[in-house]
Amino acid sequence: MEVREVITGQAANSSHYRHELKYIITYWQYLQLRSRFRQVMKMDPHTRADGTYSIRSIYFDNLQDKALREKVNGVAKREKFRIRYYNDNFERITLEKKIKDNNLCMKVSARLSEEECRMLLAGNLGWMKNHASSLVQELYGKMKYQQLKPRVLVSYTREPYIYTAGNVRITFDWNVRTTMYHGTFLEEKVYDVETGQQCPGEMIMEVKYDAFLPRVIQDMIQMDGVRQESFSKYAACRNYG
């Protein structure tokens, strides 16, 4: 099954900023919230039979750890490049640039073939210079002149829900894992470890929407002990390398 993170009513490649809120929740809160969401929201149609899919992302940073330091230091406007694929399927690989401006985010993406991805990860960059995608060309320039390179593999399980009004997407993420001393990244079998950044049973809830968050969704996420927090899967996984 082809998996895509679909934003309702538009392609996932968004040319405008969206709001992004994050929450750390317990498993019990997850069960309650999931029950509420299922009453009015739709399951993402691209999930597996159990309503989830697995995500692996290869994040880039430079030798000075620019992306990591900007996150840790709370820089308001920043960007990260990553390569993403789903359910360990190399038939659909996406290069993404995620731009953050406080609680707003924008994502630009381009398809990569498995061959292109493997050449990129091996440091063979010549083909990128005149690529049809301007995003691939941009990454080429930043790998050449800003010393960007693949730094860490981030893996987790996601359960997504969508709501048409406000273009709302709510996801539950758990089992955040990373690899230690990784060299090649795109492998049939990945040996990874838990990040240990959360208490047992905790999950990450992300709420993304366009100009407004419908009142019905606002009411649903109101729950004792559920507070907006900052959490970076990339930063958590960089503790291992």
Backbone bond lengths (Angstrom), bond angles and torsions (degrees), N, CA, C in turn:
res aa  C-N    CA-C-N  psi(-1)  N-CA   C-N-CA  omega(-1)  CA-C   N-CA-C  phi
1 M - - - 1.468 - - 1.520 109.45 -
2 E 1.316 115.71 133.49 1.457 120.45 177.50 1.522 108.96 -77.76
3 V 1.321 116.51 129.42 1.457 121.03 -178.66 1.513 109.89 -110.68
4 R 1.315 116.72 130.05 1.458 122.16 175.08 1.520 108.08 -135.90
5 E 1.334 115.96 142.18 1.449 118.78 172.18 1.518 106.37 -84.78
6 V 1.312 115.72 100.35 1.458 121.55 -172.91 1.516 110.03 -94.08
7 I 1.324 116.88 133.04 1.444 122.56 169.85 1.514 106.72 -95.82
8 T 1.297 116.98 123.96 1.455 121.17 -172.48 1.526 111.26 -53.35
9 G 1.339 115.91 126.92 1.449 120.54 173.36 1.510 114.51 84.57
10 Q 1.329 119.00 -0.44 1.458 120.18 179.58 1.516 109.18 -157.27
11 A 1.319 115.87 167.31 1.457 119.22 176.89 1.510 109.48 -71.57
12 A 1.365 115.85 158.19 1.456 120.06 -179.57 1.518 111.62 -68.07
13 N 1.320 116.97 -17.87 1.457 121.28 178.68 1.524 108.12 -81.33
14 S 1.332 117.86 93.36 1.452 122.73 -171.47 1.516 110.75 -94.87
15 S 1.351 115.52 134.32 1.455 120.32 179.85 1.515 111.51 -101.66
16 H 1.326 117.45 12.90 1.455 120.20 177.92 1.526 108.97 -136.62
17 Y 1.334 114.55 161.58 1.460 119.65 -178.78 1.529 111.26 -76.59
18 R 1.320 114.22 143.92 1.456 122.17 175.08 1.524 108.25 -124.56
19 H 1.326 115.30 153.90 1.459 120.20 175.32 1.528 109.37 -76.14
20 E 1.309 116.05 143.67 1.470 120.72 177.81 1.521 108.80 -139.01
21 L 1.328 116.05 118.02 1.461 122.78 179.17 1.527 108.89 -118.16
22 K 1.329 116.77 142.00 1.463 120.98 -178.99 1.522 110.10 -125.03
23 Y 1.340 114.72 145.07 1.454 121.79 -179.89 1.532 108.47 -138.24
24 I 1.315 116.84 142.11 1.467 121.76 170.51 1.520 106.71 -100.23
25 I 1.330 117.02 122.20 1.460 121.20 -174.79 1.520 110.67 -127.04
26 T 1.320 115.88 159.34 1.458 121.60 175.98 1.530 109.24 -84.90
27 Y 1.314 115.50 167.49 1.464 119.72 178.48 1.527 110.79 -63.44
28 W 1.332 117.70 -37.18 1.461 120.73 179.00 1.525 110.63 -65.31
29 Q 1.324 117.06 -41.09 1.465 120.22 176.72 1.532 110.83 -64.82
30 Y 1.315 115.68 -38.49 1.466 119.78 176.62 1.523 111.35 -58.37
31 L 1.329 117.87 -45.04 1.468 121.23 -179.82 1.527 111.01 -61.42
32 Q 1.312 116.88 -40.89 1.464 120.79 179.63 1.530 111.20 -68.25
33 L 1.329 116.14 -46.40 1.465 120.45 -178.70 1.524 110.87 -65.16
34 R 1.321 116.67 -43.58 1.459 120.47 179.21 1.522 110.90 -58.90
35 S 1.323 117.39 -41.23 1.459 121.52 178.50 1.526 110.95 -61.71
36 R 1.333 116.55 -39.81 1.467 120.56 178.34 1.521 111.21 -66.82
37 F 1.341 115.88 -47.34 1.462 119.76 -176.19 1.526 111.57 -61.38
38 R 1.311 116.25 -38.15 1.462 119.67 -176.41 1.518 112.98 -66.10
39 Q 1.320 117.69 -14.93 1.458 120.45 178.18 1.525 112.15 -76.02
40 V 1.341 117.41 -29.04 1.472 119.49 -174.38 1.524 113.72 -129.54
41 M 1.317 118.44 -15.40 1.453 121.49 -177.17 1.528 110.48 -104.97
42 K 1.319 115.69 160.99 1.453 121.99 178.46 1.526 110.14 -102.75
43 M 1.315 115.00 147.39 1.458 119.71 171.87 1.531 108.84 -71.91
44 D 1.305 116.79 143.79 1.460 120.02 173.60 1.531 107.80 -60.86
45 P 1.337 118.51 127.50 1.476 120.78 -175.27 1.524 113.90 -71.13
46 H 1.319 118.75 -7.11 1.458 120.54 -175.77 1.530 113.70 -100.77
47 T 1.333 116.09 14.50 1.450 119.47 179.49 1.528 111.16 -84.60
48 R 1.333 115.65 171.29 1.453 121.08 173.93 1.526 109.42 -75.57
49 A 1.318 116.22 -178.88 1.465 120.68 -176.65 1.526 112.62 -60.39
50 D 1.342 117.01 -28.30 1.464 119.88 -179.10 1.525 112.72 -87.34
51 G 1.343 117.87 5.92 1.453 120.81 177.56 1.518 114.83 83.83
52 T 1.331 117.78 12.09 1.458 121.33 -178.48 1.523 110.28 -129.13
53 Y 1.317 116.40 169.65 1.457 121.81 163.89 1.517 108.56 -147.91
54 S 1.313 115.69 159.08 1.459 120.76 178.66 1.522 109.33 -96.94
55 I 1.314 116.09 143.71 1.457 122.75 -179.06 1.523 108.58 -123.30
56 R 1.321 115.51 134.97 1.468 120.76 169.43 1.523 107.50 -124.52
57 S 1.317 116.12 132.88 1.464 122.06 179.95 1.517 109.81 -129.44
58 I 1.324 115.90 132.17 1.456 122.28 175.56 1.524 106.77 -100.58
59 Y 1.325 117.46 112.07 1.456 121.75 -176.30 1.525 111.32 -94.43
60 F 1.327 114.80 146.14 1.461 122.40 179.64 1.530 110.05 -106.55
61 D 1.325 115.48 147.85 1.464 121.83 172.00 1.523 106.99 -155.44
62 N 1.336 117.19 168.10 1.463 118.49 178.67 1.520 110.42 -98.49
63 L 1.314 116.92 -176.95 1.462 121.61 -175.32 1.523 112.17 -66.94
64 Q 1.326 116.38 -21.80 1.468 121.01 178.69 1.533 111.84 -93.86
65 D 1.320 117.05 6.16 1.470 122.00 179.51 1.524 111.66 56.75
66 K 1.307 116.40 46.65 1.468 121.54 -177.00 1.521 112.30 -57.62
67 A 1.332 117.87 -50.26 1.471 121.03 -177.55 1.522 111.08 -63.27
68 L 1.326 116.71 -41.45 1.462 120.48 -179.71 1.522 110.84 -66.57
69 R 1.317 117.36 -45.99 1.471 120.67 -178.66 1.520 111.59 -64.87
70 E 1.323 117.27 -38.45 1.464 119.48 178.88 1.527 110.90 -64.05
71 K 1.335 116.89 -37.89 1.452 120.19 177.53 1.521 110.55 -67.09
72 V 1.310 117.73 -49.99 1.460 122.14 -177.77 1.526 111.09 -61.69
73 N 1.331 116.53 -38.66 1.468 120.96 -177.73 1.524 113.35 -84.09
74 G 1.325 116.87 -1.86 1.455 120.31 175.81 1.512 114.79 73.12
75 V 1.339 117.54 31.10 1.468 120.43 177.03 1.524 108.69 -61.93
76 A 1.321 116.74 129.05 1.466 121.20 -171.75 1.526 112.42 -65.25
77 K 1.325 117.68 -45.55 1.451 120.77 -177.23 1.524 109.21 -114.71
78 R 1.314 116.10 123.12 1.460 120.47 -175.94 1.525 109.02 -154.20
79 E 1.335 116.17 169.81 1.455 120.76 179.54 1.519 110.16 -140.76
80 K 1.321 115.38 154.06 1.466 121.58 174.43 1.515 108.42 -139.47
81 F 1.334 115.81 142.42 1.461 122.18 172.24 1.526 108.64 -102.23
82 R 1.322 115.73 143.32 1.459 120.07 176.89 1.519 109.25 -151.72
83 I 1.318 115.47 156.84 1.458 123.29 170.88 1.521 106.42 -112.49
84 R 1.324 116.74 131.95 1.465 120.17 -172.45 1.528 111.00 -129.24
85 Y 1.338 115.74 141.75 1.460 121.26 172.05 1.521 108.98 -146.11
86 Y 1.330 115.86 162.96 1.454 121.96 -169.36 1.532 111.43 -122.58
87 N 1.329 114.33 142.81 1.474 121.25 174.52 1.524 112.32 51.53
88 D 1.338 116.52 32.94 1.470 122.97 179.28 1.519 112.07 55.80
89 N 1.320 116.47 31.49 1.463 122.49 179.24 1.526 108.76 -104.00
90 F 1.341 116.95 116.11 1.458 121.76 -177.21 1.536 112.58 -86.07
91 E 1.337 117.25 2.88 1.461 119.33 -179.14 1.525 112.21 -75.62
92 R 1.325 117.12 -22.21 1.457 120.59 176.18 1.527 108.66 -129.42
93 I 1.318 115.25 101.64 1.464 122.70 179.99 1.523 107.48 -118.37
94 T 1.324 116.24 135.30 1.452 120.82 -175.36 1.523 110.92 -126.02
95 L 1.313 115.57 132.20 1.463 121.30 169.51 1.519 107.00 -90.19
96 E 1.333 117.10 132.07 1.453 121.02 -178.52 1.523 111.14 -131.97
97 K 1.321 115.30 144.67 1.467 121.49 167.48 1.517 106.45 -117.64
98 K 1.326 115.68 120.25 1.461 120.29 178.95 1.522 108.24 -105.92
99 I 1.325 115.17 123.67 1.456 122.06 -179.65 1.520 107.98 -107.95
100 K 1.337 116.54 127.28 1.461 121.69 179.57 1.523 109.38 -114.09
101 D 1.331 115.30 137.68 1.460 122.26 173.44 1.517 106.55 -137.53
102 N 1.361 115.49 92.97 1.458 122.35 -171.52 1.526 109.46 56.35
103 N 1.345 118.95 -120.10 1.461 120.85 -178.94 1.519 112.92 -91.85
104 L 1.337 117.07 10.29 1.453 121.26 177.99 1.523 109.58 -103.17
105 C 1.325 116.77 146.31 1.461 119.71 179.02 1.524 109.85 -141.49
106 M 1.312 115.28 152.89 1.455 121.81 175.89 1.522 107.58 -140.94
107 K 1.312 116.14 140.34 1.458 120.70 -177.58 1.519 110.23 -124.98
108 V 1.325 115.51 130.73 1.459 122.13 175.26 1.527 106.57 -117.03
109 S 1.327 117.56 136.10 1.460 119.08 -174.39 1.519 112.26 -138.43
110 A 1.335 115.29 160.73 1.467 122.92 177.70 1.516 108.25 -149.46
111 R 1.330 116.19 141.99 1.454 120.71 177.69 1.520 110.97 -74.52
112 L 1.345 115.65 142.75 1.455 122.61 172.61 1.521 108.55 -124.77
113 S 1.307 116.56 141.70 1.462 119.39 171.08 1.524 108.26 -78.90
114 E 1.326 116.21 162.44 1.463 119.49 177.79 1.526 110.54 -60.16
115 E 1.330 116.85 -40.23 1.466 120.43 179.57 1.528 110.85 -62.65
116 E 1.337 116.62 -44.26 1.465 120.06 178.91 1.520 110.94 -62.28
117 C 1.328 115.60 -42.42 1.460 119.90 -179.56 1.518 111.42 -62.78
118 R 1.313 116.78 -44.05 1.464 119.86 -179.42 1.530 111.36 -65.79
119 M 1.335 117.22 -37.23 1.466 119.39 176.55 1.523 110.55 -64.72
120 L 1.319 116.82 -42.87 1.461 121.30 179.57 1.525 110.69 -60.22
121 L 1.334 116.42 -48.29 1.457 120.80 -178.06 1.526 112.36 -66.05
122 A 1.339 116.22 -26.11 1.468 120.59 178.87 1.527 112.01 -84.14
123 G 1.338 117.24 -4.33 1.460 120.23 -179.95 1.506 114.25 88.73
124 N 1.334 117.12 8.20 1.467 121.71 176.49 1.528 107.48 -88.77
125 L 1.336 117.01 97.37 1.460 121.33 -167.87 1.525 115.01 -106.98
126 G 1.319 119.06 -6.93 1.458 121.24 -172.61 1.511 113.98 -55.35
127 W 1.313 118.42 -37.62 1.463 122.97 -177.62 1.524 112.30 -65.31
128 M 1.347 117.93 -21.43 1.459 122.00 -175.36 1.522 112.38 -75.35
129 K 1.317 116.93 -25.38 1.466 121.44 -171.09 1.515 112.61 -59.50
130 N 1.327 117.61 -39.77 1.464 121.69 -178.60 1.527 112.37 -115.10
131 H 1.313 116.37 29.05 1.456 121.46 -179.07 1.530 110.67 -65.69
132 A 1.326 116.26 152.13 1.464 120.93 -179.94 1.521 112.48 -64.28
133 S 1.339 117.14 -25.51 1.458 121.11 -179.26 1.530 110.83 -90.79
134 S 1.316 116.12 128.59 1.468 120.06 177.20 1.524 110.96 -67.66
135 L 1.334 117.29 -26.87 1.464 119.96 178.40 1.526 110.67 -68.25
136 V 1.322 116.83 -41.73 1.465 120.57 176.37 1.526 109.86 -62.28
137 Q 1.321 117.14 -41.58 1.458 121.02 177.35 1.531 111.12 -62.67
138 E 1.331 116.73 -39.66 1.462 120.56 178.96 1.528 110.97 -64.02
139 L 1.326 116.29 -44.28 1.465 118.96 178.46 1.522 110.66 -63.14
140 Y 1.328 116.57 -38.56 1.472 119.98 176.66 1.530 110.52 -55.43
141 G 1.328 116.48 -48.95 1.458 119.92 -179.35 1.514 112.00 -61.81
142 K 1.324 117.63 -39.43 1.459 120.02 -177.33 1.523 112.13 -77.53
143 M 1.336 117.53 -26.47 1.464 119.22 173.46 1.530 110.39 -72.82
144 K 1.331 116.33 -33.54 1.462 120.48 -178.94 1.519 112.02 -77.39
145 Y 1.350 116.76 -42.38 1.461 119.53 -168.42 1.526 114.62 -111.76
146 Q 1.338 116.81 -15.99 1.465 119.66 175.25 1.525 111.90 -112.62
147 Q 1.322 116.13 2.25 1.478 122.63 175.66 1.533 112.48 63.98
148 L 1.327 117.33 30.58 1.462 119.05 172.52 1.520 109.64 -65.15
149 K 1.327 115.92 142.80 1.462 120.32 176.25 1.524 108.94 -155.26
150 P 1.323 118.47 160.28 1.470 120.70 177.09 1.522 110.13 -61.33
151 R 1.350 116.89 131.60 1.454 119.84 -175.97 1.517 114.40 -118.63
152 V 1.341 118.61 -35.59 1.463 118.59 -174.81 1.522 109.56 -157.56
153 L 1.319 115.14 151.12 1.465 122.34 175.35 1.525 108.24 -104.54
154 V 1.326 116.86 125.46 1.453 123.25 -179.71 1.524 108.38 -114.10
155 S 1.327 117.58 127.38 1.464 122.19 -177.97 1.527 109.61 -128.28
156 Y 1.333 116.04 144.46 1.458 119.99 175.01 1.532 110.01 -164.75
157 T 1.331 115.06 169.81 1.458 122.43 176.76 1.517 108.80 -104.17
158 R 1.339 117.19 139.17 1.472 121.66 -176.92 1.523 110.98 -128.35
159 E 1.339 115.15 138.69 1.460 123.17 172.96 1.531 107.75 -120.71
160 P 1.339 119.22 110.72 1.468 121.89 -171.99 1.538 114.43 -108.20
161 Y 1.340 114.40 147.56 1.454 122.06 175.54 1.527 109.12 -132.00
162 I 1.329 117.51 148.16 1.457 121.47 -178.21 1.522 110.67 -130.14
163 Y 1.349 115.40 150.48 1.459 122.82 179.51 1.514 107.35 -141.22
164 T 1.325 117.66 123.62 1.456 121.94 -170.05 1.519 113.15 -62.18
165 A 1.329 118.21 -50.23 1.465 121.24 -178.47 1.529 110.00 -63.24
166 G 1.319 116.11 126.25 1.457 119.95 -177.99 1.508 113.59 79.67
167 N 1.353 116.54 -0.67 1.469 120.70 -179.24 1.525 110.51 53.85
168 V 1.326 115.98 51.81 1.462 122.58 -173.51 1.519 110.75 -86.95
169 R 1.316 115.12 138.13 1.465 122.06 173.95 1.523 107.40 -134.90
170 I 1.327 116.88 122.21 1.462 122.04 177.86 1.520 108.49 -118.71
171 T 1.312 115.86 130.56 1.464 120.30 -178.62 1.521 110.56 -128.26
172 F 1.330 115.19 146.03 1.452 122.72 169.60 1.527 107.49 -108.02
173 D 1.315 117.35 127.05 1.472 122.41 179.06 1.521 109.66 -119.86
174 W 1.322 116.98 139.66 1.457 121.04 176.02 1.526 109.83 -153.23
175 N 1.334 114.90 177.40 1.458 121.30 -178.54 1.532 110.84 56.78
176 V 1.336 116.47 48.30 1.462 121.21 178.96 1.524 108.60 -72.55
177 R 1.336 115.36 122.42 1.457 120.68 -173.81 1.531 110.42 -133.38
178 T 1.314 115.17 160.50 1.460 120.40 179.10 1.522 109.27 -145.51
179 T 1.312 115.80 173.60 1.453 121.22 179.69 1.515 110.18 -113.29
180 M 1.313 115.59 150.68 1.458 120.86 178.02 1.530 109.12 -105.77
181 Y 1.327 116.60 136.10 1.469 122.61 176.20 1.525 111.32 53.94
182 H 1.331 116.02 47.88 1.456 120.80 -175.16 1.523 110.18 -82.27
183 G 1.338 115.98 143.77 1.452 119.14 -177.32 1.514 115.53 -119.04
184 T 1.337 118.01 -39.52 1.460 119.77 -170.91 1.525 114.35 -112.45
185 F 1.321 118.69 -25.05 1.464 124.56 172.92 1.521 116.08 75.24
186 L 1.312 119.72 -55.96 1.463 121.16 -174.54 1.525 108.62 -91.09
187 E 1.323 116.58 90.88 1.451 122.01 -173.19 1.521 110.46 -129.09
188 E 1.329 115.71 150.44 1.461 120.70 177.78 1.526 111.11 -66.80
189 K 1.328 116.91 -36.78 1.460 122.07 179.66 1.520 108.76 -122.59
190 V 1.342 115.48 122.09 1.457 121.04 -178.31 1.523 109.33 -107.05
191 Y 1.306 116.59 129.51 1.462 122.40 175.82 1.518 107.51 -104.89
192 D 1.342 116.04 109.27 1.452 118.88 -175.33 1.523 110.98 -131.85
193 V 1.335 116.03 174.73 1.461 122.29 -177.15 1.520 108.81 -135.06
194 E 1.319 116.45 156.73 1.455 121.13 176.31 1.522 109.57 -69.24
195 T 1.338 115.53 146.64 1.471 119.08 -178.73 1.523 111.85 -75.73
196 G 1.326 117.92 -26.86 1.457 119.87 179.76 1.516 113.63 71.46
197 Q 1.345 117.82 17.43 1.456 121.16 -178.29 1.526 112.50 -84.30
198 Q 1.317 117.69 -13.07 1.456 120.89 -177.80 1.520 109.86 -123.14
199 C 1.327 115.63 159.89 1.457 120.33 175.50 1.527 108.77 -72.58
200 P 1.338 117.35 155.79 1.462 119.73 179.99 1.530 111.35 -55.13
201 G 1.332 116.02 132.67 1.446 121.25 178.52 1.514 115.28 87.57
202 E 1.336 117.77 -10.14 1.457 119.66 179.26 1.524 111.43 -73.84
203 M 1.332 115.50 151.78 1.454 122.03 -178.99 1.522 108.74 -136.33
204 I 1.325 115.69 165.48 1.460 121.73 177.83 1.518 108.06 -109.60
205 M 1.318 116.56 125.25 1.460 121.17 174.09 1.529 108.28 -107.77
206 E 1.334 116.43 126.94 1.459 121.51 177.35 1.522 108.80 -115.87
207 V 1.324 115.53 134.27 1.464 122.46 178.71 1.526 107.50 -118.98
208 K 1.332 116.72 118.59 1.462 122.05 -179.33 1.524 109.27 -122.74
209 Y 1.329 115.66 137.89 1.463 120.04 -179.62 1.512 109.62 -158.15
210 D 1.336 115.80 168.15 1.467 121.45 -177.99 1.529 110.40 -84.59
211 A 1.314 117.80 -117.46 1.465 120.74 -173.01 1.527 113.21 -74.17
212 F 1.338 117.35 -29.66 1.465 118.89 -175.56 1.521 110.00 -144.96
213 L 1.329 114.91 154.07 1.456 121.65 174.36 1.525 107.20 -106.17
214 P 1.343 118.22 114.53 1.466 121.00 -176.78 1.526 111.99 -53.49
215 R 1.323 115.28 145.88 1.460 120.83 -176.57 1.527 111.44 -58.43
216 V 1.323 117.36 -37.30 1.461 119.46 -178.84 1.526 110.56 -61.22
217 I 1.343 117.64 -36.91 1.459 120.56 178.44 1.521 110.64 -74.56
218 Q 1.338 116.64 -39.47 1.469 120.44 175.85 1.519 110.61 -55.20
219 D 1.315 116.36 -46.18 1.462 120.49 -178.65 1.530 111.49 -64.95
220 M 1.322 116.42 -36.93 1.462 119.81 -177.04 1.525 112.69 -66.71
221 I 1.334 117.02 -35.98 1.468 118.62 -176.18 1.526 112.50 -86.32
222 Q 1.350 117.03 -1.47 1.459 120.35 175.30 1.523 109.03 -78.32
223 M 1.327 115.59 114.21 1.463 120.76 -178.29 1.517 108.45 -154.73
224 D 1.313 117.32 141.42 1.458 121.03 178.71 1.524 110.52 -55.67
225 G 1.313 116.07 130.00 1.459 120.78 177.38 1.508 114.80 87.01
226 V 1.339 118.04 -7.15 1.464 120.90 178.44 1.528 108.19 -96.43
227 R 1.328 115.81 108.07 1.458 121.60 -177.22 1.527 109.82 -128.11
228 Q 1.310 114.69 146.06 1.454 119.92 178.43 1.518 110.02 -65.21
229 E 1.327 117.05 132.35 1.457 122.81 -179.41 1.524 109.54 -137.95
230 S 1.320 114.92 165.46 1.461 120.50 176.55 1.522 108.90 -100.87
231 F 1.330 116.29 127.95 1.471 120.23 177.43 1.516 109.01 -146.83
232 S 1.316 116.63 129.88 1.459 122.14 178.61 1.520 109.31 -117.84
233 K 1.326 116.43 116.27 1.463 119.51 176.46 1.526 109.98 -62.42
234 Y 1.334 116.21 -38.22 1.459 120.24 179.80 1.526 111.27 -61.26
235 A 1.335 116.74 -48.41 1.460 120.19 -179.07 1.520 110.93 -63.81
236 A 1.342 117.24 -39.90 1.463 120.49 179.94 1.532 110.66 -62.55
237 C 1.341 116.39 -40.57 1.466 119.98 -177.67 1.528 112.12 -76.58
238 R 1.323 118.44 -24.26 1.461 120.63 178.72 1.515 112.83 -70.00
239 N 1.327 117.49 -10.73 1.468 119.70 175.07 1.518 111.19 -63.29
240 Y 1.338 116.82 -16.28 1.454 121.59 -177.13 1.511 113.23 -102.96
241 G 1.334 117.22 6.70 1.463 117.74 178.05 1.502 112.49 154.94
